[in-house]
Amino acid sequence: MCLKDLLQPRSGLFSTAWAVCTVAYPIIKFEFGKGYEVGEFQARHYNWIMQKYRVIEKKLGETPLQALEVFRNTKSVLANLPLTYAGRLDPMASGKLLILIGDECKKRKLYDGLDKEYEFEVLFGFKTDTGDVLGIAESCGEVSDFSFGAIRRVIKSFVGNQKLPYPAFSSKTVEGVPLFHHALSNNLEEIEVPKADTMIYRMSFSGMHTVSGEALIQNILEKINLLQVAPPDSRLGSGFRKEEIIARWRSFTESRSRQYVVVKCKAVVSSGTYIRSIAPLTAEKLGTCGLAYSIHRTKIGRYFPITKDFGFWTKTF
């Protein structure tokens, strides 16, 4: 029996690609009479091992770590490979999450400065201590209708270099302690909340609609219930305060008969820009309060601005 016969699969078809793998990677198991099959090192896994990164779609309600583990479970070859994510996404945000694979994890800092594009909605009439729906909510009462012109002017005012306050519930440290620890300890008034130097390359108004309080609160509760967390323990803020937040949203019985305004926006921003900061500030500039009702990341890469209204992506992941 010659080598050609050994490599000939039962079907009678011969794949050049598989032949290259058998030469380059000799950990091959041959079974005479059954063609050939790949043993310990499966050639179809080679591409996964050689990949430096993968962009996945994080679902609403997942933490970045949960999304990473879901991705790991999709391929057995990833079971023992180091994985990390570059550029976190909050549990109440969805969209693109960059996962680094293997030795590329050691180069994470090279990926942390990437630009992002988001589609997001601003809800007027409620505010929370987190800037999104996963926070302790307060009602602002009745909210007047806004003209399209007023909304567009406010949105355009964000374009350019900005100093935006970090959300109280973020991992930014002050005096060696994460901000969310200060927030949970009720001592935010004793510290100066830092501001991030960010660039908002583009920000546009995509539309506006109204929603009944009944439908709004139901939708918010459905979003929060997607969050899978361990039961709260003695640690400060454990379990994302999920049950406390749900109870607060359920308490707004009078708000269920009202109508609320939701504005949809799109923005291209530099690394470190929190949509949870932009949304409340948008409402504040319009004379009311608000929060990020939804956040969806649509692009990750390098953006090159030409004007305030035009630019292009030099690289996307």
Summary of the structure (lengths in Angstrom):
residues: 317
radius of gyration: 24.9
end to end distance: 48.5
largest distance: 85.9
contacts: 927
relative contact order: 0.17
helix: 32%
strand: 32%
